[in-house]
Structure formats: structure tokens, C-alpha cells
Amino acid sequence: YYLLSSFIFGISGTLVSVLMRIELYSSGNRIISPENQNFYNVSISLHGLLMIFFLVMPGLFGGFGNYLLVIFQGSPEVVYPRVNNLSILILFLSYLLLILSLISEFGGGTGWTLYPPLSTSFMSLSPSSTANLILGLLVSGISSCLTSLNFWVTILNLSSYCLTLKTMPLFPWALLITAAMLLLTLPVLSGGLLMVLSDLQSNTLFFDPVFGGDPVLYQHLFWFFGHPEVYILIIPAFGIISIIISGVSQKIIFGNQSMIFAMSCISLLGSVVWGHHMYTVGLETDTRAYFTGVTILISLPTGTKIFNWLSTYLGNLPFLQLRTSSALFALLFLLMFTIGGSTGVILGNAALDLALHDTYYVVAHFHFVLSLGAVIAIFSAVIFNGENILGSKSLLPSSSCTLSLYHLVLTFVGILLTFSPMHFLGFNVLPRRIPDFPDSFHSWNF
């Protein structure tokens, strides 16, 4: 159910992004009328929320977590099966609330981050749409919290007696770390969203500067969840890639313990660098220096992981390993994740980020990590574990099948063509979330 629903939600999120790309294919108002440019912002908000909370999280964390965790643990089921059931059921409710926001009033064109004052009643075009978006996110947060609690308890209490934390495979470790991050940061997001909701509907003034509120406070609350969120999306992908590289090379991942430490370091450091999303709000120099330093520090454990994965490939004949498309997908993941991470180090510099903040460079950076990272991990996991999941070879193309190689090549070329030019647009400081652009940017957009 998790995998199927994330597939359906992902298709709806992709259709919205196709709308945006058609609009940006050349300058001038093309398919979005000049009178209703809010619709472009609505599609941006929906695309972001659908892809993050309804494609990657249910797919990687919920779907493969439920399938593979109990197998690795040697347990018959998770500790709370009914709670598990509840968390998938309320995911559909939360999706319905998101779609409902599209048809109530004008749609919530606040961007996926829901910054006030755009999302509060003074400036919001449609308070009921924004309220539906926030309620959808809150329900989805409850679903994630329940799943995390379940995985955490299952890993600690339901493993077979020979499986200690030291001998546990990397995928359950990835789930354990992800669940911990979710349980620690989701309540902060929920608090921030409830404050926005009460500003919107109940005349409170948390974020209205005229009455002593502070819109920057919301940014702190949101990004304290929002930055760990990107690691919540990518750490299960790390676990999946470890399974695949280990399976293809027929050996344990090189430096297994250091991989566990690296994931733990990434999650700890990733939880204390939220300020690098808000360099432009006027943080003092010391604070910016701290956030810059710690952001760049994250590249160390990440580099450890990349080199460990590459070292696992060593010693076998490469053409024997690369005969399956899931192995190629895993190598592709390493390449693209490295490029995406490198642009992240550039954006982590406070001085550079002042110029690149809210340009297409940022969009290129996180799409390289997510489209070419997390989503490719989902594809490779489906191909690699397809026969085990469905119990049959005939239903799903296996990883040695030519179709899956075509899929790999088309995905790779398509995503590269979509997101590589955005780096150049960003360096020429084209701002994002704008449905039109000067003619000088036509070629890269085209």
C-alpha cells in the first residue's frame, strides 16, 4: 500500500511539475494567464509537498521500511501492526486535504515552506486553501511519527537474539536513525504550523511584526525540521544503496562500522545547521560563520560513505558487477549524489549564498540530491527487490532485463537535461518561483 500510494501520489506531483516546465519553456505568459499568476505558485507549493511528503517518504521510509525491516530483523511483523495500519490510512486523508486545498478558493500559493505573512490572513489570497494545506501536513506528520515509533520499537525489541546493534545491517540502522530524526523534529514543525493556523483562523499574532510577532521565528521553527527532513529523505536511500552494492559485490560494505558512525554524524550535524536556509534574514556574522562551518563539516561523513561504497566495488571484475541495472543505478546514485552534495557545499557559504539564495542554483542543488538521489534509490530498490516483493519473476522486469536498462538511461538523460541548465540560470541569478523571465535566459530554459 505504501509503495502503490507513493507511486500514485508521485505521478500527480510529476504532472504538476510538467505544468511548470511547459510554462517556463519560453518567456511570456504561455499557459498560465497573466491575471492568475497565483496558479503558478499553487503548482509549485503542491509539487514540493507531494514529492517530499507523499512520494519519497512513504516510498523509501514507509514502503521499503515495512518490507525489509522485518526480514532483516527476523521478526514476523512490526511491534504495533494496527498502528502501522492507521499510519497508512491517514496518509490518504492527508493527500485528500492537499487536493482539497486546490479547489477551495484560489489554492494556497505560499510555496511548500508556507512562510508567513504569505500564509497568514493579512496577505493570504485564500485562507481556507492554506488551512487545508497545513491540516494535510499535520496529518501526514502524525502518520510519519507513528511509523517512526513503530520502527524504533521494532528494531530495539523484536530482533532475533543473535542480532545486536553492532551486527545489525545498514538498512535497519538507516531506519533507526531516520525514525529518531523524525520523532525529534516533527513536533517542532507541527508547533510552527499550528501557530500559522491560529494566526490564520483565530486572530493570534505570532508572526505579525506590527503587533510584536516575528516572521523570522517561523523560519527558525520550519527549518529546524526542514533541514533534517532532507536527511530523513536521503538516509533510507543510503541504506538501500548499501543493500544493493553489498548484494552485487557479494560482500559486506567496506568499513561497515564507519558507515554507521557516518550516518549518525550526518543526522546529528544535519539537525544543527538549519540557519543556512536563512542567511538573508540578517543573522549576525558569528552565527553565519557557525552555520557555514558546520554545513561544510557534513561533507566529511558523507565523503566517508561515498568512498566506502566505491571501495566495496573494488577487487571484483567490474563488468561482472555492472551486468545488472540495479548496480548501474547504484553507481549513478553515487555520481549524482556527489555532484548534488558539492553544490550544497557551495551554497553553505554565507557570503556566496547571499547572491545565490532563492535562485535556480538552489533548485538545481536539491533536485540533484532528490531527483537523482532519493528517487533513483526507489527505482533501484524496486528493481533489486522486485522478485522478492512480488514472489514472482514474471510480474516485474528483473534487474538483468533490457527494459530496466532503457528505463535507467531515459531517467538519467531526462533528469540531467532538466536540472543541469538550472545551475547556469542560478549563477546568472534568475530568481525561482517566478512564472516569467527575461529573454536573455531563454536558451537555458529551453
BAKOL-272951 format. One record per residue: x, y negated, z negated of N, C-alpha, C in turn. Coordinates in pm, whole numbers, padded with zeros to 5 digits, always signed. Layout:
N
XYZXYZXYZ/...
***
This chain:
446
+00083+00122+00000+00000+00000+00000+00086-00125+00000/+00191-00125-00082+00280-00242-00086+00342-00265+00051/+00394-00158+00112+00463-00174+00241+00365-00215+00350/+00247-00153+00353+00149-00187+00456+00101-00330+00439/+00073-00370+00313+00023-00506+00293+00131-00608+00326/+00257-00577+00290+00362-00674+00323+00379-00686+00475/+00356-00575+00546+00360-00577+00692+00252-00669+00748/+00128-00654+00696+00015-00736+00745+00037-00883+00708/+00073-00909+00582+00097-01048+00540+00211-01109+00621/+00313-01027+00648+00428-01076+00723+00390-01115+00865/+00298-01039+00926+00253-01075+01061+00183-01210+01058/+00098-01232+00955+00027-01361+00950+00126-01475+00928/+00230-01452+00846+00331-01555+00825+00412-01583+00951/+00437-01477+01030+00513-01493+01155+00432-01572+01257/+00301-01546+01265+00217-01618+01361+00219-01767+01333/+00219-01803+01202+00225-01944+01165+00357-02005+01212/+00468-01927+01198+00598-01983+01237+00606-01996+01389/+00536-01909+01462+00533-01921+01608+00465-02052+01648/+00358-02087+01575+00291-02216+01597+00391-02331+01585/+00472-02326+01479+00567-02434+01456+00670-02441+01568/+00721-02323+01610+00823-02324+01715+00764-02374+01849/+00637-02341+01876+00577-02391+02002+00564-02543+01996/+00527-02593+01878+00514-02738+01861+00650-02807+01882/+00758-02743+01834+00890-02806+01839+00966-02774+01968/+00900-02706+02061+00969-02664+02183+01018-02785+02262/+00938-02895+02260+00993-03019+02316+00931-03136+02242/+00983-03256+02267+00936-03371+02189+00798-03415+02235/+00735-03502+02158+00598-03542+02187+00502-03448+02117/+00378-03493+02103+00278-03408+02036+00226-03308+02135/+00248-03180+02108+00214-03079+02207+00085-03007+02171/+00088-02925+02065-00035-02851+02033-00100-02904+01906/-00027-02989+01831-00085-03047+01710-00118-03192+01743/-00244-03232+01727-00286-03364+01773-00224-03472+01685/-00196-03589+01743-00134-03698+01666-00222-03738+01547/-00355-03720+01558-00445-03759+01449-00431-03664+01329/-00388-03540+01355-00389-03442+01246-00251-03380+01228/-00151-03464+01195-00017-03408+01175-00007-03333+01044/-00107-03349+00956-00109-03271+00832-00109-03122+00862/-00167-03084+00976-00177-02941+01009-00039-02877+01021/+00059-02954+01072+00196-02903+01081+00249-02873+00941/+00225-02965+00847+00272-02943+00710+00200-02828+00643/+00073-02810+00676-00003-02695+00623+00061-02566+00672/+00097-02563+00801+00154-02438+00855+00291-02411+00793/+00368-02518+00766+00498-02499+00701+00480-02441+00561/+00384-02498+00486+00360-02450+00349+00319-02304+00349/+00224-02270+00437+00174-02132+00442+00284-02036+00486/+00363-02076+00585+00469-01987+00635+00567-01955+00522/+00609-02057+00449+00705-02034+00340+00648-01943+00233/+00527-01973+00188+00468-01895+00078+00442-01751+00122/+00390-01733+00245+00359-01597+00291+00485-01513+00304/+00588-01570+00363+00709-01491+00386+00778-01453+00255/+00784-01548+00160+00858-01520+00037+00778-01429-00055/+00654-01471-00086+00578-01402-00190+00496-01285-00139/+00476-01278-00005+00387-01173+00046+00453-01080+00148/+00572-01115+00197+00642-01020+00285+00761-00958+00212/+00857-01043+00170+00981-00988+00117+00962-00927-00022/+00892-00999-00111+00880-00945-00248+00799-00816-00256/+00676-00810-00197+00604-00681-00202+00677-00571-00126/+00745-00606-00014+00812-00504+00066+00932-00445-00006/+01030-00531-00036+01156-00481-00094+01139-00440-00240/+01075-00527-00319+01070-00502-00463+00957-00406-00497/+00834-00438-00452+00721-00352-00485+00722-00219-00411/+00735-00227-00278+00723-00107-00195+00836-00009-00216/+00958-00049-00181+01071+00044-00194+01104+00071-00339/+01076-00028-00426+01096-00003-00568+01012+00114-00616/+00882+00113-00581+00794+00221-00624+00830+00354-00560/+00871+00350-00432+00905+00475-00364+01031+00538-00420/+01136+00454-00430+01269+00511-00451+01310+00516-00597/+01252+00427-00680+01296+00425-00820+01270+00557-00889/+01148+00609-00875+01114+00734-00944+01195+00851-00890/+01232+00844-00761+01316+00951-00704+01454+00948-00768/+01513+00828-00776+01645+00815-00837+01643+00850-00985/+01531+00816-01052+01520+00842-01196+01492+00989-01225/+01443+01062-01126+01399+01199-01150+01275+01203-01237/+01189+01100-01225+01067+01097-01307+00945+01113-01217/+00834+01166-01270+00718+01193-01185+00645+01065-01143/+00654+00959-01223+00574+00840-01198+00633+00727-01281/+00596+00602-01252+00639+00492-01339+00566+00504-01472/+00612+00429-01573+00557+00446-01707+00409+00406-01714/+00373+00294-01645+00234+00245-01651+00172+00248-01512/+00124+00365-01467+00070+00372-01330-00050+00280-01308/-00135+00264-01412-00256+00181-01392-00220+00033-01380/-00119-00009-01458-00072-00147-01448-00015-00170-01308/+00055-00067-01258+00109-00072-01122-00004-00092-01021/-00110-00018-01041-00227-00027-00954-00286-00167-00959/-00298-00221-01081-00352-00356-01097-00267-00458-01022/-00134-00441-01030-00049-00543-00969-00057-00541-00816/-00084-00428-00753-00104-00431-00607-00242-00488-00575/-00342-00457-00659-00478-00504-00628-00488-00656-00637/-00424-00717-00739-00438-00862-00749-00352-00935-00647/-00262-00863-00580-00186-00925-00472-00280-00964-00356/-00378-00880-00329-00475-00912-00222-00558-01034-00260/-00596-01043-00388-00670-01159-00437-00589-01287-00414/-00459-01277-00444-00376-01395-00431-00360-01436-00284/-00351-01336-00194-00346-01365-00050-00475-01433-00004/-00590-01385-00055-00718-01445-00019-00724-01591-00062/-00671-01621-00182-00672-01759-00229-00587-01848-00138/-00475-01794-00091-00389-01870+00000-00462-01900+00132/-00530-01798+00185-00602-01818+00312-00721-01911+00290/-00781-01902+00172-00893-01990+00138-00849-02136+00138/-00723-02159+00096-00674-02298+00094-00669-02357+00234/-00658-02269+00333-00650-02315+00472-00784-02372+00519/-00894-02317+00468-01025-02358+00519-01102-02446+00420/-01044-02471+00300-01112-02565+00212-01052-02703+00239/-01137-02801+00269-01094-02935+00310-00993-02929+00425/-00874-02990+00408-00781-03002+00523-00663-02908+00514/-00658-02819+00414-00538-02737+00395-00436-02813+00312/-00355-02738+00238-00259-02803+00148-00126-02826+00217/-00101-02949+00264+00023-02976+00339+00133-03029+00251/+00166-02955+00145+00263-03006+00049+00402-02946+00068/+00420-02858+00166+00544-02780+00171+00532-02668+00069/+00614-02562+00085+00596-02446-00006+00638-02479-00148/+00710-02593-00167+00757-02627-00301+00654-02702-00384/+00546-02751-00321+00434-02816-00392+00480-02934-00477/+00572-03018-00426+00619-03132-00506+00508-03231-00534/+00497-03279-00659+00417-03399-00682+00500-03519-00633/+00442-03633-00597+00299-03665-00604+00217-03613-00486/+00282-03545-00388+00202-03492-00276+00097-03394-00324/+00130-03317-00430+00038-03211-00471-00056-03257-00582/-00042-03382-00629-00133-03428-00734-00235-03524-00673/-00338-03556-00749-00460-03611-00689-00443-03747-00623/-00339-03825-00660-00332-03960-00605-00299-03958-00457/-00214-03865-00415-00173-03863-00275-00222-03742-00200/-00269-03640-00271-00305-03516-00202-00422-03539-00109/-00407-03494+00016-00517-03508+00112-00635-03424+00069/-00606-03308+00010-00715-03214-00020-00686-03141-00150/-00734-03196-00262-00706-03136-00393-00752-02991-00403/-00864-02955-00339-00913-02817-00356-00822-02718-00284/-00764-02758-00168-00669-02671-00098-00546-02647-00184/-00493-02758-00241-00373-02745-00324-00402-02659-00447/-00522-02677-00503-00560-02595-00620-00564-02447-00583/-00617-02415-00463-00620-02275-00419-00480-02219-00399/-00391-02302-00341-00251-02258-00324-00190-02224-00460/-00211-02315-00558-00150-02296-00689-00208-02172-00758/-00339-02154-00748-00401-02036-00811-00350-01908-00745/-00336-01911-00612-00282-01794-00542-00143-01760-00591/-00058-01864-00607+00078-01841-00656+00079-01787-00799/-00011-01840-00883-00016-01794-01022-00055-01646-01029/-00154-01607-00946-00198-01467-00946-00086-01376-00895/-00016-01424-00789+00096-01346-00735+00207-01332-00839/+00226-01437-00920+00325-01433-01027+00291-01329-01133/+00160-01320-01167+00116-01218-01264+00146-01079-01209/+00116-01060-01079+00143-00931-01014+00291-00895-01023/+00379-00993-00992+00524-00966-00997+00569-00935-01139/+00514-01009-01237+00554-00986-01376+00516-00845-01421/+00396-00800-01383+00351-00666-01422+00441-00560-01361/+00474-00577-01231+00562-00480-01165+00699-00478-01232/+00752-00598-01263+00884-00607-01325+00887-00535-01459/+00783-00562-01539+00773-00499-01672+00775-00347-01658/+00698-00301-01559+00686-00158-01532+00821-00096-01495/+00892-00160-01401+01022-00107-01357+01122-00106-01472/+01122-00216-01549+01216-00231-01660+01197-00117-01760/+01071-00093-01798+01041+00013-01896+01071+00150-01836/+01040+00169-01708+01065+00298-01642+01215+00329-01639/+01297+00229-01603+01441+00252-01592+01499+00285-01730/+01453+00213-01833+01514+00233-01965+01461+00357-02037/+01337+00398-02008+01274+00503-02090+01244+00633-02018/+01248+00633-01886+01193+00751-01817+01294+00819-01726/+01424+00791-01746+01520+00856-01658+01551+00997-01710/+01601+01083-01620+01638+01217-01664+01757+01207-01759/+01774+01304-01849+01867+01287-01960+02012+01270-01918/+02047+01318-01796+02187+01307-01753+02217+01171-01691/+02113+01087-01674+02131+00960-01604+02141+00846-01706/+02263+00801-01733+02279+00686-01822+02290+00559-01738/+02296+00444-01804+02313+00318-01730+02444+00319-01651/+02544+00391-01704+02674+00393-01637+02670+00475-01507/+02592+00582-01508+02588+00670-01390+02470+00640-01298/+02390+00541-01333+02272+00511-01253+02312+00456-01116/+02244+00499-01008+02278+00448-00874+02254+00297-00864/+02304+00238-00754+02299+00092-00742+02159+00038-00718/+02072+00118-00655+01938+00064-00627+01857+00043-00754/+01850+00143-00846+01783+00115-00974+01846-00001-01050/+01978-00016-01041+02044-00130-01105+01993-00260-01045/+01982-00263-00911+01932-00384-00844+01791-00417-00893/+01707-00313-00907+01570-00336-00954+01569-00386-01097/+01655-00328-01181+01662-00369-01322+01698-00517-01332/+01799-00559-01256+01845-00699-01262+01738-00793-01205/+01677-00751-01093+01571-00833-01033+01454-00850-01128/+01414-00740-01192+01300-00745-01285+01330-00839-01402/+01454-00833-01452+01492-00922-01562+01482-01068-01519/+01531-01098-01397+01524-01237-01349+01380-01283-01334/+01296-01195-01281+01155-01232-01264+01088-01260-01398/+01113-01172-01496+01048-01188-01627+01096-01315-01697/+01220-01357-01669+01272-01476-01736+01231-01606-01666/+01217-01603-01532+01196-01731-01462+01051-01755-01418/+00973-01649-01398+00835-01671-01353+00751-01752-01452/+00765-01731-01585+00686-01814-01678+00713-01963-01663/+00839-01999-01626+00872-02141-01608+00796-02198-01488/+00796-02122-01378+00720-02164-01260+00572-02177-01293/+00518-02077-01365+00375-02079-01399+00342-02203-01482/+00432-02237-01576+00410-02357-01656+00406-02482-01570/+00504-02494-01478+00508-02609-01388+00384-02618-01301/+00339-02503-01248+00221-02502-01161+00095-02537-01238/+00085-02489-01363-00032-02523-01445-00035-02673-01475/+00083-02734-01493+00088-02878-01515+00041-02954-01390/+00085-02906-01271+00038-02970-01146-00113-02955-01134/-00162-02834-01166-00305-02807-01156-00385-02898-01249/-00334-02919-01371-00409-03004-01464-00397-03151-01423/-00284-03193-01362-00275-03328-01305-00379-03346-01195/-00397-03240-01119-00484-03245-01001-00631-03248-01041/-00667-03168-01142-00809-03146-01172-00855-03205-01305/-00762-03230-01399-00806-03265-01535-00755-03400-01583/-00709-03486-01491-00665-03621-01529-00549-03625-01626/-00467-03519-01635-00344-03532-01714-00242-03608-01628/-00132-03653-01691-00038-03740-01621+00106-03691-01638/+00127-03559-01628+00262-03504-01645+00360-03562-01543/+00313-03579-01419+00404-03613-01311+00376-03748-01248/+00300-03835-01317+00271-03966-01260+00358-04072-01327/+00457-04128-01252+00552-04220-01315+00487-04347-01370/+00372-04387-01312+00307-04509-01359+00270-04497-01506/+00235-04377-01550+00191-04356-01688+00295-04279-01771/+00421-04289-01730+00526-04228-01810+00554-04082-01776/+00490-04029-01672+00522-03893-01628+00648-03895-01542/+00692-03777-01498+00818-03772-01424+00812-03665-01315/+00804-03708-01187+00800-03608-01078+00927-03522-01074/+01042-03578-01120+01167-03501-01116+01161-03384-01215/+01084-03401-01323+01065-03289-01418+01009-03167-01345/+00914-03189-01253+00859-03076-01178+00968-03008-01096/+01057-03090-01036+01163-03029-00955+01252-02939-01042/+01283-02987-01165+01363-02903-01254+01290-02772-01286/+01160-02781-01317+01084-02661-01351+01075-02568-01232/+01047-02626-01114+01028-02542-00996+01158-02473-00957/+01269-02550-00952+01392-02489-00904+01457-02398-01006/+01421-02415-01134+01472-02318-01232+01417-02179-01201/+01298-02175-01140+01250-02048-01085+01301-02029-00942/+01299-02139-00864+01318-02128-00719+01455-02079-00678/+01560-02116-00754+01691-02064-00712+01709-01917-00749/+01677-01876-00873+01680-01731-00899+01592-01653-00801/+01485-01717-00751+01395-01648-00658+01470-01597-00534/+01565-01677-00482+01635-01630-00362+01718-01506-00394/+01768-01498-00519+01843-01377-00558+01747-01263-00588/+01627-01297-00635+01524-01194-00655+01490-01130-00519/+01497-01210-00412+01468-01156-00278+01586-01075-00224/+01710-01116-00257+01824-01054-00188+01885-00939-00267/+01870-00937-00401+01936-00831-00479+01876-00691-00449/+01742-00676-00437+01692-00545-00392+01747-00508-00254/+01767-00610-00168+01825-00582-00036+01968-00529-00052/+02044-00585-00148+02177-00531-00177+02168-00383-00213/+02068-00349-00297+02051-00210-00338+02024-00119-00220/+01935-00165-00130+01900-00088-00009+02024-00066+00078/+02099-00175+00101+02218-00166+00186+02320-00069+00125/+02330-00070-00010+02421+00024-00077+02379+00168-00050/+02247+00196-00059+02198+00332-00030+02238+00373+00111/+02217+00281+00208+02238+00316+00348+02386+00338+00377/+02470+00245+00332+02614+00258+00360+02670+00382+00291/+02622+00407+00168+02666+00527+00097+02621+00653+00171/+02496+00653+00220+02443+00770+00289+02513+00795+00422/+02541+00687+00495+02603+00700+00626+02749+00745+00612/+02819+00689+00510+02960+00724+00492+02977+00855+00416/+02868+00907+00360+02872+01031+00281+02967+01020+00161/+02970+00903+00097+03049+00891-00025+02991+00781-00113/+03034+00778-00240+02988+00675-00332+03045+00541-00287/+02967+00433-00309+03015+00299-00274+03148+00272-00346/+03244+00217-00270+03376+00185-00325+03359+00086-00441/+03421+00113-00555+03415+00021-00670+03275+00009-00725/+03214+00124-00752+03074+00126-00795+03047+00035-00915/+03134+00043-01018+03112-00037-01139+03124-00186-01110/+03221-00222-01023+03237-00364-00993+03114-00418-00918/+03045-00330-00844+02922-00371-00774+02814-00407-00877/+02804-00327-00985+02705-00354-01089+02738-00488-01156/+02868-00507-01190+02909-00633-01253+02883-00751-01159/+02910-00729-01029+02891-00839-00933+02743-00879-00928/+02653-00778-00922+02510-00811-00919+02467-00884-01046/+02521-00840-01161+02486-00906-01287+02537-01050-01288/+02662-01070-01241+02719-01206-01235+02637-01295-01143/+02600-01240-01027+02521-01319-00932+02390-01363-00998/+02326-01271-01072+02198-01307-01132+02215-01409-01243/+02323-01397-01321+02347-01494-01429+02380-01632-01372/+02477-01634-01278+02516-01762-01219+02401-01823-01140/+02326-01736-01070+02215-01785-00988+02105-01850-01069/+02102-01821-01200+01997-01879-01284+02037-02014-01343/+02164-02055-01326+02205-02181-01387+02253-02283-01284/+02211-02267-01157+02257-02362-01054+02139-02431-00985/+02023-02435-01055+01905-02487-00987+01922-02631-00939/+02012-02710-01005+02024-02851-00972+02079-02879-00834/+02140-02777-00767+02195-02808-00635+02085-02823-00529/+01959-02800-00568+01849-02828-00475+01804-02972-00486/+01858-03046-00583+01807-03181-00610+01920-03281-00630/+02026-03270-00550+02137-03365-00560+02092-03508-00531/+01983-03524-00456+01945-03659-00412+01853-03730-00511/+01825-03670-00629+01733-03738-00721+01806-03833-00816/+01940-03845-00802+02013-03936-00888+02069-03871-01013/+02116-03745-01001+02187-03683-01114+02320-03755-01134/+02369-03763-01260+02499-03831-01279+02612-03743-01228/+02729-03805-01214+02842-03740-01146+02884-03609-01213/+02888-03607-01348+02931-03486-01419+02837-03369-01389/+02708-03400-01390+02609-03294-01364+02626-03239-01223/+02647-03330-01128+02665-03285-00989+02792-03201-00975/+02897-03241-01047+03023-03165-01041+03002-03025-01098/+02927-03016-01208+02898-02885-01268+02823-02796-01169/+02715-02850-01111+02633-02768-01020+02713-02728-00896/+02797-02819-00847+02883-02784-00732+02976-02669-00767/+03045-02682-00883+03141-02579-00923+03078-02442-00938/+02965-02437-01009+02903-02306-01035+02844-02247-00908/+02793-02334-00819+02739-02284-00692+02849-02214-00612/+02966-02278-00604+03075-02220-00526+03129-02094-00595/+03116-02091-00728+03160-01974-00803+03081-01848-00765/+02955-01866-00725+02872-01749-00690+02932-01672-00573/+03011-01741-00489+03065-01671-00371+03167-01564-00411/+03222-01572-00534+03321-01471-00574+03259-01332-00593/+03156-01315-00681+03096-01181-00690+03034-01136-00559/+02982-01232-00480+02922-01195-00352+03029-01141-00257/+03145-01208-00256+03256-01160-00172+03303-01022-00215/+03305-01000-00349+03340-00866-00401+03250-00760-00339/+03119-00788-00337+03024-00690-00284+03051-00663-00136/+03071-00771-00059+03094-00755+00085+03216-00666+00110/+03327-00695+00038+03450-00618+00061+03435-00474+00014/+03359-00452-00094+03336-00315-00139+03257-00235-00035/+03154-00299+00023+03077-00230+00126+03165-00197+00246/+03245-00294+00289+03332-00270+00404+03434-00161+00372/+03486-00159+00249+03584-00056+00212+03521+00083+00210/+03391+00090+00184+03323+00221+00186+03324+00279+00326/+03315+00192+00427+03317+00238+00567+03455+00295+00604/+03561+00249+00536+03696+00288+00577+03720+00437+00560/+03813+00492+00641+03855+00629+00620+03774+00731+00699/+03654+00693+00745+03578+00782+00833+03593+00730+00975/+03569+00817+01072+03573+00770+01210+03454+00677+01233/+03478+00553+01276+03368+00457+01283+03256+00501+01377/+03289+00562+01492+03182+00597+01586+03091+00706+01530/+03141+00786+01433+03055+00886+01369+02954+00816+01278/+02999+00707+01214+02909+00638+01122+02808+00553+01196/+02847+00496+01308+02761+00398+01373+02668+00461+01476/+02652+00595+01469+02563+00657+01568+02417+00635+01529/+02390+00589+01407+02251+00566+01366+02224+00417+01359/+02100+00380+01394+02070+00237+01397+02063+00179+01257/+02031+00262+01155+02027+00204+01020+02167+00163+00975/+02272+00237+01020+02409+00199+00987+02446+00069+01057/+02399+00052+01181+02424-00073+01253+02352-00188+01185/+02228-00162+01142+02151-00263+01070+02227-00308+00945/+02287-00212+00874+02359-00245+00751+02480-00332+00783/+02554-00299+00890+02669-00382+00929+02624-00521+00972/+02512-00526+01044+02455-00653+01088+02419-00738+00966/+02362-00673+00865+02328-00742+00740+02454-00807+00681/+02564-00731+00675+02688-00783+00616+02736-00906+00692/+02734-00897+00824+02782-01008+00907+02697-01132+00886/+02564-01115+00897+02474-01230+00890+02470-01289+00750/+02475-01201+00649+02470-01250+00511+02596-01331+00481/+02709-01289+00538+02833-01364+00518+02824-01503+00581/+02770-01510+00704+02755-01641+00769+02660-01729+00688/+02544-01671+00648+02446-01749+00571+02503-01796+00439/+02581-01709+00374+02641-01747+00246+02745-01856+00262/+02819-01853+00374+02921-01956+00396+02858-02094+00411/+02746-02102+00484+02678-02232+00496+02623-02275+00360/+02592-02177+00274+02545-02209+00139+02654-02275+00057/+02780-02229+00074+02892-02291+00002+02908-02436+00048/+02888-02460+00178+02896-02597+00231+02788-02684+00167/+02665-02631+00162+02554-02709+00105+02568-02728-00046/+02645-02641-00111+02661-02652-00256+02744-02773-00297/+02818-02831-00201+02897-02951-00232+02806-03072-00241/+02809-03140-00358+02716-03251-00380+02736-03362-00277/+02864-03392-00242+02889-03503-00150+02833-03474-00012/+02856-03351+00037+02806-03313+00170+02655-03300+00169/+02602-03251+00058+02457-03225+00055+02377-03354+00063/+02435-03467+00018+02364-03594+00030+02328-03622+00175/+02419-03581+00268+02391-03602+00410+02302-03492+00466/+02325-03368+00421+02256-03254+00483+02124-03219+00415/+02093-03281+00302+01971-03249+00226+01847-03269+00314/+01757-03170+00313+01632-03178+00389+01652-03196+00539/+01765-03147+00592+01779-03142+00738+01766-02996+00781/+01775-02974+00911+01762-02838+00963+01879-02749+00925/+01988-02811+00874+02102-02728+00831+02059-02639+00714/+01979-02695+00624+01929-02619+00510+01840-02505+00558/+01753-02537+00656+01662-02436+00712+01743-02323+00774/+01847-02359+00850+01932-02258+00913+01998-02171+00806/+02046-02235+00700+02116-02161+00593+02025-02054+00533/+01907-02092+00483+01831-01990+00411+01762-01892+00504/+01742-01930+00632+01687-01830+00724+01793-01727+00763/+01917-01768+00768+02022-01669+00794+02028-01567+00680/+02012-01615+00557+02017-01522+00443+01890-01436+00438/+01775-01496+00467+01648-01422+00452+01607-01349+00580/+01595-01421+00693+01553-01352+00817+01654-01248+00859/+01783-01287+00849+01887-01195+00894+01943-01115+00777/+01890-01135+00656+01935-01060+00540+01824-00971+00487/+01734-01030+00412+01630-00953+00344+01540-00877+00442/+01499-00945+00550+01405-00880+00643+01473-00764+00716/+01602-00783+00751+01676-00675+00817+01694-00558+00720/+01710-00588+00590+01718-00480+00491+01587-00401+00487/+01473-00470+00500+01344-00399+00502+01339-00306+00624/+01376-00360+00742+01375-00278+00864+01462-00154+00847/+01585-00177+00799+01678-00064+00792+01631+00037+00688/+01567-00011+00581+01516+00081+00478+01402+00166+00534/+01315+00104+00613+01204+00180+00673+01259+00287+00767/+01360+00249+00848+01416+00345+00944+01493+00456+00871/+01571+00416+00769+01656+00513+00700+01574+00610+00615/+01469+00559+00550+01390+00644+00460+01258+00689+00522/+01241+00660+00653+01110+00685+00715+01065+00829+00707/+01155+00922+00735+01116+01063+00732+01079+01107+00591/+01153+01056+00491+01123+01095+00353+00990+01035+00308/+00964+00909+00349+00841+00842+00306+00720+00911+00366/+00725+00940+00497+00606+00994+00563+00605+01146+00563/+00718+01208+00527+00723+01354+00524+00715+01418+00660/+00744+01340+00765+00733+01396+00899+00826+01320+00993/+00885+01391+01087+00975+01325+01181+00898+01260+01296/+00775+01307+01319+00708+01266+01442+00644+01129+01430/+00613+01083+01305+00534+00961+01291+00615+00834+01309/+00744+00839+01274+00823+00717+01274+00951+00743+01351/+00997+00646+01432+01124+00670+01502+01237+00690+01400/+01314+00796+01417+01422+00820+01322+01538+00728+01355/+01639+00727+01267+01744+00627+01285+01837+00659+01402/+01824+00778+01459+01908+00806+01576+01832+00782+01706/+01706+00736+01692+01620+00721+01809+01657+00593+01888/+01643+00600+02020+01680+00485+02105+01590+00366+02077/+01461+00392+02047+01367+00282+02022+01415+00193+01908/+01469+00256+01802+01512+00175+01689+01635+00093+01724/+01715+00141+01821+01829+00061+01867+01782-00060+01948/+01680-00038+02034+01621-00151+02107+01570-00255+02009/+01501-00205+01907+01444-00294+01805+01555-00375+01739/+01664-00307+01707+01777-00374+01641+01832-00486+01731/+01854-00455+01858+01914-00553+01948+01820-00672+01967/+01691-00643+01989+01594-00752+02010+01583-00841+01887/+01579-00778+01769+01569-00854+01644+01691-00943+01629/+01807-00884+01650+01934-00955+01631+01940-01077+01724/+01919-01052+01854+01929-01160+01952+01823-01266+01925/+01701-01221+01896+01590-01315+01874+01616-01408+01757/+01659-01349+01644+01678-01434+01525+01798-01526+01543/+01904-01475+01608+02021-01561+01631+01985-01679+01721/+01906-01651+01827+01866-01759+01918+01779-01861+01846/+01700-01813+01749+01610-01905+01679+01686-01994+01581/+01778-01936+01505+01832-02011+01391+01973-02066+01409/+02051-02015+01507+02185-02073+01524+02182-02221+01564/+02096-02260+01661+02097-02402+01701+02059-02496+01587/+01989-02445+01485+01945-02533+01377+02064-02589+01299/+02178-02516+01299+02297-02571+01234+02339-02702+01302/+02332-02703+01435+02376-02823+01509+02276-02935+01490/+02146-02900+01489+02044-03002+01462+02068-03064+01325/+02102-02976+01227+02123-03025+01091+02244-03116+01080/+02351-03081+01154+02470-03166+01149+02444-03302+01213/+02345-03308+01303+02303-03437+01360+02189-03498+01280/+02175-03451+01156+02076-03496+01057+01935-03514+01110/+01886-03412+01180+01743-03410+01214+01667-03363+01091/+01576-03445+01036+01505-03402+00914+01407-03290+00942/+01385-03204+00844+01290-03094+00862+01149-03140+00823/+01052-03052+00847+00910-03077+00815+00852-03196+00890/+00908-03227+01007+00857-03336+01092+00818-03273+01225/+00693-03295+01274+00649-03224+01396+00701-03284+01526/+00777-03394+01521+00826-03453+01644+00972-03493+01624/+01042-03518+01734+01184-03553+01721+01225-03638+01841/+01336-03717+01829+01384-03796+01943+01429-03705+02058/+01425-03757+02179+01459-03676+02296+01603-03625+02292/+01690-03694+02217+01830-03652+02215+01847-03512+02153/+01745-03469+02075+01755-03336+02012+01688-03227+02095/+01644-03264+02217+01562-03170+02294+01635-03039+02322/+01764-03046+02362+01830-02925+02411+01840-02816+02304/+01880-02854+02181+01893-02751+02077+01758-02694+02039/+01654-02781+02032+01521-02730+02001+01472-02636+02111/+01500-02676+02234+01459-02593+02347+01527-02457+02342/
***
